[in-house]
Every structure is written in C-alpha cells, then in structure tokens.
Amino acid sequence: MEPAHAFVTYKLLLIYLPLIGAITTQLMCPVFSLFSLHDEFVWHARKLYQLHFFYKSNRTKAFLRE
C-alpha cells in the first residue's frame, strides 16, 4: 500500500495541473491575440510610413516626372 501523500501528489499532477493549465490558457488566449494584432498593426504602419517617405523623396519625384 502506498502512502497517502503519494496519492495526493499523483492526484494533483494528473487532475489539477492540466485543469489549471487549461484555465490559464483560456484566460491568456485573448491577451496573446491582442499581442499578435498589435504586431500586425505595427508592421502595416511601418510599411505605410516607408511608402510615404519613398513617395515624398526627391529622387522618386524626379523618377516619376521622367
């Protein structure tokens, strides 16, 4: 017969740990999706910024005039 504390440890590892992991994953999912949305927004903003300066530069204006 195994000791009682070992049974409690197995119960903790097999039942409560996955349960806690699942709950925290569900709680963190919106946070992670917000982070990825923020990264995508930053990427698009940088591209627009680069395009803006590309079209504002004198070399581009001279090239477009030709």
N, C-alpha and C positions, 0 to 999 in steps of 0.2 A: 504494500500500500504506500502510495507516495504522500509526502507531507502536504498539508493544507496550503501552505504558502506557494508551493509549486503550482498547484491547481489554479490559484488566484492569478499567478503570473501568466499561465497559459491562457486563461480566460481573458485577461487584459490584452494580451498580444493578439489573440485570434478574433476577439469580438470588438473591443473598444477602440483599438488603434485604427483598424480600417474605417470604423464608423466616424471617428474624429477626423481622419484623413478625408473622407468623402464630404463631410460637412464643411471643412475648411476649403476644400476645392470648390464647392458650390458657392461659398462666400467670396472666394478670391477671383472667380471667373469674370465678373463684371469689371473688377479692377484691372485685370490683365487685358481685357478687351479695350478698356479705355486707354491703356498704355499703347497698345498697337494702333489704335485710332489716332492717338496723338503723334506717333512716329510717322504714320502715313500723311497726316496733315502737314507735319514739318517738312517731309520730303517734297510734297507738292508746292508748298510755299517757297522752298529753296529753288525749285525748278522755275517757278514764275519769276522769282527775283533775278535769277540768272538770265532768263529770256528778256526781262525788262531792260537789264543793263546791256545785253547783247544788242538789242534794237536801238538803244539810246547812244551807243558808242559811235564816234565819228567815222571809224573805219566801215562800219555797217552802213551808215548813211551814204558814204561815198560809193560803196559797192552797190547799193540799191539804186543810186542815181544813174549808174552806167547802163 
